[in-house]
Amino acid sequence: MKVKQPILLVIAGPTAVGKTALCVELAKQLKTEIISADSRQFYRELSIGTAKPSLEEQGGIKHHFIDSHSIQEYFSPGDFEREVLILLEELFQQHEVVILTGGSGLYIKALLEGLDEMPEVDLALREQLNQQLLTEGIAPLRKQLQDLDPEYAAQVDAQNPQRIVRALEVCLSTGKPYSDFRKKQSVERPFHAIKICLDRPREELYARIDQRMDMMLAQGLVEEAKHYQDYQHLYALKTLGYKEVYAHLRGEYDEKEMIRLLKRNSRHYAKKQLTWFRHQGEFQFLHPDDVKGEVLRRMGM
């Protein structure tokens, strides 16, 4: 007799689409807890620029992996995979369903499918590549990756320096393309995943993004960024919402241009998030208003 597997309800989607409110509502109905897969909300020091839900917005539901790490720690997708699998083993003893929500596609993919086992690399090489990134920018590294691994270069986010450096250090350490080490098959998991990606009509989503950015600025985004200005070299602060503020503080453009870029880059990021989830397969795309009924139907409730 086949034992019924517990369910991991994955509610993914772009920034500002409405994940938090929906997941809190679902968690109350399903009497369960929420795991955040937002790679910026892990950091306890950052709240405004990460759109971290307040205690009030969390609605009394236990949220995991919010405020779980410091900006001085790098919490990788592999770290997330390992720690969440341990947590799920505990949570599934108490709940038939657990909710995973966020927009960080690679972290969600790591948990659902596993990550590739990569060779160890020379830390001196990593430092050399990071120094080159700092002095020359991302373009030369992108060109080098194109030469060494055109397959991965065609897939990677061309504006993500961390992934480009990671691929290059593997190429240069092993003499093989990074693509050669990427997994061909996903691993088995001891749960059944229901995968939903939230979406809204483009104009509606972009209006919500602009409204959220106005709210962040009113809440003190610039002041929050200033408070951690000495840490802007850290990975956690080289992200959307902070890098635009730091460029403004360095005098690269005025406040009006900063606000324009914050909104434009947020819209671009949302588009990339949606593209990522479309390419993953198996995600059902739904407007937030349509999710509750579909989830209950698929769970036989």
C-alpha positions in Angstrom: 0.0 0.0 0.0 1.4 3.3 -1.0 1.8 5.8 1.8 0.3 9.2 1.1 3.0 11.8 0.8 2.9 15.1 2.6 2.3 18.1 0.4 4.6 21.1 -0.2 2.5 23.9 -1.6 4.8 26.1 -3.6 3.4 29.6 -4.2 6.0 31.4 -6.3 5.8 34.6 -8.3 7.3 38.0 -9.0 7.8 40.8 -6.6 4.7 42.7 -5.5 2.3 40.2 -7.0 0.6 39.4 -3.7 2.3 36.3 -2.3 2.3 37.2 1.4 -1.3 38.0 1.9 -2.5 34.9 -0.1 -0.1 32.5 1.7 -1.2 33.8 5.1 -4.8 33.2 4.2 -4.0 29.7 2.9 -1.9 28.9 6.0 -4.8 29.8 8.3 -7.2 27.6 6.4 -4.8 24.7 6.1 -3.6 25.2 9.7 0.1 25.2 8.7 3.3 27.2 8.5 5.1 29.1 5.9 8.7 28.8 4.6 10.1 31.9 2.9 12.1 31.3 -0.3 13.0 35.0 -0.7 16.8 35.1 -0.7 16.8 38.7 0.6 14.4 38.3 3.4 16.8 35.9 5.1 18.8 38.9 6.3 17.7 40.2 9.6 19.3 43.6 9.1 17.3 44.5 6.0 13.6 45.1 6.1 12.4 48.0 4.0 14.3 47.3 0.8 13.4 43.6 0.9 9.7 44.2 1.4 9.9 41.9 4.5 6.4 41.2 5.9 5.8 42.8 9.3 4.5 40.7 12.2 1.1 42.2 11.5 1.3 41.1 7.9 2.4 37.6 8.9 -1.0 37.3 10.6 0.1 35.2 13.5 1.4 32.4 11.1 4.8 31.0 11.8 7.2 32.1 9.1 10.6 30.3 8.7 13.7 31.8 7.0 12.8 35.4 7.6 15.4 37.2 9.7 17.3 33.9 9.9 20.8 35.1 8.9 23.1 38.1 9.0 24.1 40.1 5.9 27.7 39.1 6.8 26.8 35.4 6.0 26.4 34.1 2.5 23.4 31.8 2.5 23.6 29.8 -0.8 20.8 27.8 -2.5 22.7 24.7 -1.4 22.6 25.9 2.2 18.9 26.6 1.8 18.2 23.1 0.3 20.0 21.3 3.2 18.4 23.4 6.0 14.8 23.4 4.6 14.9 19.6 4.1 15.7 19.1 7.7 13.0 21.6 8.7 10.4 19.9 6.5 11.1 16.5 8.1 10.1 18.1 11.4 7.1 20.1 10.1 5.6 17.2 8.2 5.3 15.4 11.5 2.8 18.1 12.5 1.2 19.2 9.3 0.0 17.4 6.1 0.7 20.5 4.1 3.5 23.1 4.4 3.6 26.3 2.3 6.8 27.5 0.5 6.7 30.9 -1.0 9.0 33.4 -2.6 10.4 34.7 -5.9 14.0 33.4 -5.7 13.8 30.7 -8.4 17.2 29.1 -7.8 16.4 28.5 -4.1 13.1 27.0 -5.0 14.7 24.8 -7.6 17.4 23.7 -5.2 14.8 22.5 -2.7 12.5 20.8 -5.3 15.1 19.2 -7.5 18.5 19.3 -5.8 21.6 21.0 -6.9 24.6 19.9 -8.9 27.6 18.6 -7.0 30.3 21.0 -8.1 34.1 20.6 -7.7 36.0 22.5 -5.1 37.7 25.6 -6.5 40.8 27.6 -5.6 39.7 30.4 -3.2 42.5 32.6 -4.6 41.0 32.3 -8.0 37.6 33.3 -6.7 39.2 36.4 -5.1 41.0 37.2 -8.3 37.8 37.1 -10.3 35.9 39.2 -7.7 38.7 41.7 -7.9 38.5 41.8 -11.6 34.8 42.3 -11.4 35.4 45.3 -9.0 37.9 46.9 -11.2 36.8 46.1 -14.8 33.1 45.4 -14.4 31.0 42.4 -15.5 31.5 42.7 -19.3 35.0 41.1 -19.5 33.9 38.2 -17.3 30.8 37.7 -19.4 33.0 37.5 -22.5 35.4 35.1 -20.9 32.5 32.8 -19.9 31.1 33.0 -23.4 34.5 31.7 -24.7 34.8 28.9 -22.1 31.2 27.8 -21.8 28.9 29.3 -24.5 26.0 26.9 -23.5 25.8 28.2 -19.9 26.6 31.8 -21.0 23.4 31.7 -23.2 21.3 30.7 -20.1 22.7 32.7 -17.2 21.4 36.0 -16.1 23.9 38.3 -17.8 23.5 40.9 -15.0 24.2 38.5 -12.2 27.9 38.7 -11.3 27.8 36.0 -8.6 26.6 33.3 -11.1 29.1 34.4 -13.7 32.0 34.3 -11.3 30.8 30.9 -10.0 30.7 29.5 -13.5 34.1 31.0 -14.4 35.9 29.7 -11.3 34.7 26.1 -12.1 35.7 26.5 -15.8 39.2 27.8 -14.9 39.7 25.4 -12.0 38.8 22.2 -13.9 39.5 23.0 -17.5 35.9 21.9 -18.3 32.7 23.9 -19.1 30.5 24.6 -16.1 27.7 23.0 -18.1 29.4 19.6 -17.8 28.8 19.6 -14.0 25.1 20.5 -14.2 22.6 17.9 -13.2 20.7 16.0 -15.9 18.0 14.6 -13.6 16.3 15.9 -10.4 16.4 14.0 -7.2 13.5 12.3 -5.5 11.9 14.2 -2.6 9.8 12.7 0.3 6.9 15.0 -0.5 4.5 15.9 -3.3 4.9 19.5 -4.6 2.0 21.5 -5.9 3.6 24.3 -8.0 1.8 27.5 -8.5 3.2 30.8 -9.9 1.2 33.9 -9.3 0.7 36.4 -12.1 -1.3 39.4 -12.9 -2.0 41.4 -16.1 1.2 43.4 -16.8 -0.2 46.9 -16.2 -1.8 45.7 -12.9 1.5 44.1 -11.7 3.6 47.2 -12.7 1.2 49.5 -10.9 1.6 47.4 -7.8 5.4 47.5 -8.2 5.5 51.3 -8.5 3.2 51.6 -5.5 5.4 49.3 -3.4 8.5 51.3 -4.3 6.8 54.6 -3.3 5.9 53.0 0.0 9.5 51.8 0.5 10.8 55.2 0.0 8.2 56.7 2.3 9.1 54.1 5.0 12.8 55.1 4.8 14.6 53.0 2.2 17.3 55.6 1.7 17.9 55.8 5.4 18.1 52.0 5.8 20.6 51.9 3.0 22.7 54.7 4.5 22.8 52.8 7.8 24.5 49.8 6.1 26.6 51.9 3.7 29.8 50.4 5.1 28.6 46.9 4.1 27.5 47.7 0.5 30.3 45.5 -0.8 28.5 42.4 0.6 26.4 40.2 -1.6 23.2 40.9 0.4 23.4 44.7 -0.5 24.4 44.3 -4.1 20.8 43.8 -5.0 17.8 45.6 -6.3 16.6 48.4 -4.1 20.0 49.0 -2.5 22.4 49.3 -5.4 20.3 52.1 -7.0 20.4 54.0 -3.7 24.1 53.6 -3.2 24.8 54.9 -6.8 22.7 57.9 -5.9 24.6 58.4 -2.7 27.8 58.3 -4.6 26.6 61.2 -6.8 26.1 59.1 -10.0 22.5 60.5 -10.4 20.0 62.7 -8.6 17.0 61.5 -6.5 14.5 61.7 -9.4 16.7 59.4 -11.5 17.1 57.1 -8.5 13.4 56.7 -8.1 12.9 56.1 -11.9 15.6 53.4 -11.8 14.2 51.7 -8.7 10.8 51.4 -10.4 12.2 50.4 -13.8 14.6 47.8 -12.4 11.9 46.3 -10.2 9.7 45.9 -13.2 12.5 44.3 -15.2 13.2 42.0 -12.2 9.6 40.9 -12.1 9.7 40.1 -15.8 12.8 37.9 -15.3 11.2 36.1 -12.4 8.1 35.2 -14.5 10.4 34.1 -17.3 12.4 31.9 -14.9 9.3 30.1 -13.6 7.8 29.6 -17.1 11.0 27.9 -18.1 11.0 25.5 -15.2 7.8 23.7 -16.3 5.1 22.2 -14.1 4.2 25.6 -12.6 0.5 26.5 -13.0 0.1 30.3 -13.6 -2.8 31.8 -11.8 -4.1 35.2 -10.7 -4.0 35.4 -6.9 -7.8 35.6 -6.8 -8.0 32.2 -8.4 -5.5 30.3 -6.3 -7.5 29.4 -3.2 -10.2 27.4 -5.1 -7.6 25.7 -7.3 -5.4 24.6 -4.3 -8.4 23.2 -2.4 -9.5 21.4 -5.6 -6.1 19.8 -6.2 -5.9 18.7 -2.6 -9.3 17.2 -2.8 -10.8 19.5 -0.2 
